[in-house]
Structures are given as C-alpha cells and as structure tokens.
Amino acid sequence: MPVTELSPPLPPYYRPCRGSVIPPYSPEPSAGEESLSRPSPVRSPRGEFVQSNGRITLTLKEQAENSAAPTYAPGGLVTGKISIQGSESVTEVVLKLTGRLDLAASNGGQPTELVKDSYTVWSDSMRFLCPPSIPFSFIFPSTFKDGDQTWPLPPSLRIAPPGKPFTYVKCTYTLSVVVSTALHPRFSLWRGEKTLSVPINFKPTAFPPRPIPPDPNLFPTIKTAPEEWHQILCDVGHQLRLKNIQCSLFIPSVLIYGLSDSIPFHLQSSGPAAILKGMIQPLSAESKTQHPVRVHLTRRVSLLVRGERQHRNIDIGEGVLSILPPPCYSELLDPRDASIDWAGVIQCNDITATGTFDSGILYVKDFVVVSIPAWRLEHKFQIQLVSNTWHDTGPVGDQV
C-alpha cells in the first residue's frame, strides 16, 4: 500500500484571551527599558541623479543630493526612469551596464572586461508606441568570472603612484542608455542611435563588527577589559633577542576599522636602558633626522599582469606618537631592565579611498607597521579597512 506524504499542518490561530491586551511595540525603548542589540540598517539616500543628452534624460533614484556620480554597492538595486522627447519614432531602448579593469606594470598592460550586461527596456515588438517615460530596475552585479573562478567585483578606483616599480590600476563602470529610432524624414536629427552614458561609482559597503574602545589608553583598560586589545609581538631579530630586547604593539582587538576611524595604539619596548635611550632622543621641529620610531599604515596593491604577480607598497597613514612617563633612563630604574611606552593614534590619510578587497587579479591588503630603523626592525601586521565607521550604524548592538 503506497504511503501518502502528508503536508505539515498549519500553525493554529490563537485568539487573545478575554481581558488580555496585546502590548504596544515601538522601535525605541520606553521609560525603564534598554536596548541590548539593534541592527539599525543604513538608510538609503532620497535624492535623484539626473543627466541628459539631447532628448534623452536618465533619472536614477535613491542617490545622495548633488552627488558627482551615482553610487551603488554589490547587489544594490538600480532603479530609475528613462525619459525621451519625441518617443513616437523610437524602435528600441536598451540599458547597458559595463565594467572594465585596466592593469599595467613594468611587463606590460592587461585589460579585463568585468561586466557586460544589457537590458531591453522597450522595443517595437511590444506593439504599442514607445512611452515618453520608461521606468526600470535591476540588481547591480557583485561578482565577475576570471577563467573558471568567480571573484568579487573590484570597486571603482584609480591607482597610479609615482616611483618604481611602475604600477597603474584603473577600474571603471558605466551605465548607458541606447535609443534606436526609425529612419524617417520627419526625424532627420534622430536617425540611427543616440547614447547617453553615465560613469558609476561602485563602492562595496562594510562596517566593523563592533566599535573601537571609547578609552584609547591601554593602562586603564588592559586589566578591566583585556579582550578589547590585541597584542602583536614584533619580530626584533635574532641579535636583539640575544640582548633581551622585546617590542609589542597593542591595537583594538576588532582588527576591522573604518577608513575614517582614528585607531589608538600602544607601543612598548623593553630591554637594557643603554640600548633604549636612543629611542627617545628629542627632535626639534627643524630637525631633519629620521624619527627613531614609526607606526604607520601601509597598503599593498597586488596585480596580476600577463601571468606575473607584482606588488607595490604605498604609505596611507602616519601615526602620531608620544612617550609616556617615566623615561627609561630614570635613576630609579634598573639599567638592565628598562622600558619605553608610546601612545598614539593612526588614521588613513584618504577617507574616500576604497577599503581592503580581493578580486583575484587585483587585491588590496592593509597593514599596520612598526618601524625602528636603528634596529632594522619593520614588522607588518595585517588589518582590514572598510568603507564605514561603526558610528554610522547606530550606537548599540553588534553589527554583521
């Protein structure tokens, strides 16, 4: 006897008990209540981007007011309308989205087609005259294919730093409206095709999973909230280890920061006072002597051109340090066991830049670097920079 597969029953409908009142709900806490977690999604801008070419006008919705170019994130909704004057002669309206990545290095150049999407928003096969205004919407792609692999689309960017090795990166996206018209004497100015093209700013959006600690000082918080700090043991080399020299960098443990964030840090070096003294020599404003200690941000741009991988490091932020008392040469300290502590902040010097990303043939990685030239020390530690700071998403709650 065959077994009949039964569908699961629908959940019962509950009627409120007599005398019970359904409690009112509000997105904001009432008196005596407290929000423990809140996603606080980013609100879409309410403005419009409008551009015209002759009788064609393209309007894109949900854009920032007075923006130089429309901006979209991966998987974002592209919505708007196409307006055409003299639409009775139109035979077809096509919307095209293209993306191109140009890479160049000392061994040559390589263009890559990232996106080539086409949408017919109206054609004469629809058996009615073209309307003067045509609404549209589609999803902005988030990936591209390179051979058999799929990679995230790189953001719109241009990188051409001076110096060697020669490096050039340019990634562009364009949205075009192509209007085809009938060949008719009455429309002599509208024979063939007319195109309106608009550059698109493609910018992946991401947020840190939690905020930077409100107290940027290590000493008051390391005992009460040690989980807020990440310790990086710098490799000082074999010779300095024999002299019992140690160096540690402390940064907020989230390790993911917004491009506009001021990132606090704490640098600590310990060892014989005679060696550490050279790290605290005072420098005048006019002095051109290299600073004995640096903490800075470095961006590694890596591109694959004609089968060869090339790397280029670019400094994108310089830390501001100050020595914390007492100095290591204090007479109260054991000369064999001294230490120096620095505190400071560091920030990306271009908050409009793109964040860290990996698109296969092109990737960008970011590092916080400790440099002590006298010790021939340069220690890199990878972090992640993202487009938005935590405060953009709301004051409370973990974000994903």
N, C-alpha and C positions, 0 to 999 in steps of 0.2 A: 504494500500500500504506500503510495507516494506521500512524502512528508511535505506539508504546505508550510512555507516560511511566513510567519506572521510578522506584520509591521509592529514596531514598538508602540504602545498606547500613548496617546496624547496626555500631557500633564493635566491634572484636574484643575478646574476653575474654582478658586476659593472666593467665597463671598465674605466680606468683613462681618465679624460678629456684631450682634446688636449692641450698640453703645460704644463700639470701638471707633477711633478716629485715625485715619491714615496720617502719619506725621508729615509735615511740610518739609521739602528738601530744598536746599539752597547751595549754590557753588561756593558761597562764603560762609565761614563759621559764625555761629550765633554767640551770644554772650555766654561765657563759661566753656566754650568749645575751642578746640585747637586742631589745626590741620597737621596731620602727620606726614602725608605724602600727597602730592598733587602734580599731575603731568604737565599742566599749563602749556598746551600746544602753541606754536608760533602762529600769530595771526597773519593772514595774507594781506598784503597791501591792497588798498581800494582804488588806486589811481588807474589811469589808462595811458598807454603809449600809442601815439598816433603818428603815422608817417604817410606822405602822399607822393605820388609821381604821376603828373598829368591827371588823368581821370580816374586813377586807381588810388584808393585810400585803405590802408591796413590799420585796424584798431586792435590792440592787444590789451586784454583786461588783467586785473589783479597785478598791477605794476606800481612801483614807487612813483610818487609825484616828481615831475621834472627829471626823470632818470635819463641818462645819455643813451642807454640801450636797454632793451627788455632783458630781464634776468630770470633764469629757470634752473631748477635743481633736477637731479636724476629722478625720473618718474613723475615729474611735475606736470600739472595739467596746463596745456597751452590752449587758451580759449580767447575768442575774439570774433571779429567780423571783417568781411571784405566789401567795400563799397565801390561801385562802378558807375560813373556817369555815361549815359548812352549805352546802357546794357542791352538794348534790343538787338545790337549787331554781334553780341558775344556768342561764340560757339562752344567755348570751354574755359573753365577756370581751374587751375591746378596750383596747389600749395606744395612747395618743396622745402625740405629741411636737409641741409648738407653740413658736414663737418670734415675738417682737414687738419692733419698734423704734419708740420714740416720740421724735420730734424736735420741738422748739419753739424759736421765735426771736421777734424783735420783730414779725415779719409774720404770726405765727400758728403753728399746730401741724400735724403730719402724722404719722399712724401708718402703719406698714408691716408687713404680715404676712410674716415671713421663712420660717417653717417651719409646715407643717400636714400632718404625716404620721400615718397611722392604720394599726394592725396588729391584725387579729382573731386573737388567740392561742387562742381556743376558742369554738365555737358548738354549739348542739344539733343542727346538721346533721351533726355527726361521728358521730351515732348511738350515743353512749355517754355516761354521766353525766360531768359535769364533775369532774375530779380535784381533790383538795384543794390540790395544789401544781402549778403550771404553769411550766416553765422557758421562757425566751425569750432571744433575742439578735438584735440588728440593728446596723447601722452608722450612727453619728451623721453627718448630712449635713455637707458642708463648704462648700456654695455656696447661693445663692438667685438668683432671677431678678427683675430690675427692668426691665420692658419687654422689649426684645429682648436685653438684655445679662445675662451671668452674672457674679456677684461673689462673693468670699469672704464667708462669714458673719461679721458683727462679733462680738466677744467680749461676754460679759456685762459690763455696766458701767453706771454712773450718773454723769453729769457735770452739776453744777449750780453753777458758780462764782458768787460774789457779784459785783456790779458790772454794768457795761454793756459791750457790748450783751448783752441778755438771751439766755442760752443754756441749754437743757435737753436732755439726752440720757439716755435710759434704754433698755437692751436686756436683755430677759429671755427665758429659756427654761424650759419646764415639761414634765415628764413626768407623765401622768395614767393611772390605771387606772380604767376604767369597767366596772362589773359590772352586768349586767341580770339580773333574776330573774323567775320566773313569779309571776303573781298567784294566790296560794293562801292560804286561811285559816290554814293551819298556819304560814305565814311572814309574819305581819302586819307585822313590823318590816322586812321585806325586799321590800316591794312597789316595783316600778319599778326605779330605778337608784341605785347607790351609786358615788361617785367619790372616789378618793384622788389628790391632786395633790402633786407634789414639785418645788420650784424646782431648776433645774440650773445649775451654774456651767460655762459654756462658755468654755474658755481655750485658744486656739491655743498650741502649744508650739514654740519655736525656740531654736537655740543659735548663738553666734558661730562663725564658721568656724575661728577659731584664738584662742589666749589673748592677753591683754594682756601686753606685755613684762614680765618679772619685775623689771627695774631701771626704776623710774619716772623716773629722772633723764636728761635729754636729753644733756648734755655727755659723759658717759662712753660713751654708746651710739651717738651720731649718726655717729661715724666707723667704728665696728666693725660696726654693724648699721643703716645708714641706712634700709633698707627697713621697719624697724619703726615709723617715724614718718611722719606725713603733715603737710606744711606748708600752712597756709592763709594766703594773703596777704590781709590785711584792707584793704578799700577805705576809705582815710582821707579821701577827698575831694580836690577839685582844689586848694584853698588850702593844705592841709597838704602835698600833694605838691610844690607850689612851694617850700615851706620844707624840702624833703628829709626829711620825716617818713615813716617806714615802720613797719609793725606786722605781726608774723607770729605765728600761733598754731600750735603743734605738738601733735598728739594721736596716739594709737596708730593705725597705718595700717589696722587691721582695720575700723574705722568702724562695726562692729556690736558692741554691748555688751549685757550682761545688765542687767536692772533693778537688780540688787543690786551691780553692779560699781562699784568706785572707779576712776574714769577719770583717769589722770595727764595733766597738760598742762603746756606751757611757753609762756609769752608773752614776746615780745621786741619792744621798741620802740627805734628808733634815730633820731637827728637832733640838732639843736643842743641843748646841755646846758641853755641858758636856758629852752627850752620843756619839756624833760623833767623839770625839777626839780619842777614842780607835780604830777607823778605819784607822788612818793614822800614827800609831807608826812606826818609821823607823826600818827596819830589815837589819842586816848585812848579808853579803854573807855567813858567817859561822853559822848564827843563824838557829836553827832547829825549832824555834817557827812557828806554823801554820800561814800562811798568813791570815790576818783578812778578806780579800775579795777575792773571786774567781769567775771568769766567765769561764766556760768550756763547752765542748761538751760531751754529754753522749749518747750512743747508747743502746737502749732497744731491746734485742733479745728475742722473744717470740715463744715458740714451744709447739705444742700440741702432747703429748705422752700418748697413752692409755687412751684417754678421759680427761686427766688433762692438764691444761694450766700452763706452767712455764715461769717466766720472769727472765732475767738476765741483769743487767745494767753494761755497760763497758765504761770507760772513753776513748774517742778517740781524745781529743784535749784540750790543756790548753791555756787559754787566757793570754796575756801579757798586764798588766795594768800599767798606770802611772797617778798620781794625777795631776789635772790641778789647777793652782793657781786661786784665793788666798786660803790658807788653812782655815778651818772652825774656828780655834781659833784666827784668826786675831782680834786685838783690835778694828778694825773699824766695826766689825760685831756685830749685836745684838745677845747676847748669847742665847736668846730664839728662834732665828730663823736663824740657820746656815745651810750650805750645803756643800757637797763634790761632786766633779765631777771627774770621772775617764774616760780616753780614752784608747782604746786598739784595738788589733786585735786577732782573733782566727782562727785556721785552723785545719782541720782533720790531724792527725799525720800519716795517711796511705792513700796517694792519689791513691793507686792502689786498695783500698778496693771497695766493692760494694756500691751502693747508697741505699737510702731508698726504701723498697718494701714491698708488702703484698701478700703472696701466701697462705693465709688461715691457714694451719697447721704450717706455719713458716712466721713470719713477722719481719721486722727490722724497728724501728722508731728512729728518731734522735731528740735530744733536745739541746737547749742552756740553761745552768743552771747558776743561780746566787746563790752563797753560801756565807753566812756570819755566821760562826759558833757561834760567841759571841751572836748573836741574834736568834740562832736556826732557821735561815732562809735558806731554799733551795727551790727556785722557778724554775720550769721547764716550758719551752715554746717550743712547737713542731715546727721544721723546716723540710725542705726536702733537702737532699743531692743527687745530680745527678752526672752522670759519667763525664760530660764535663763542662768546664767553658764557659761563654758567648763568650770569645775572640776566641774560636775555630771556631765560625760560621760566623765571619765577623764583621767589625767594626760598621755597622749601621743597623737599621731596627729591628723591633720586631720579635722575633722568637717564634715558636709554638713548 
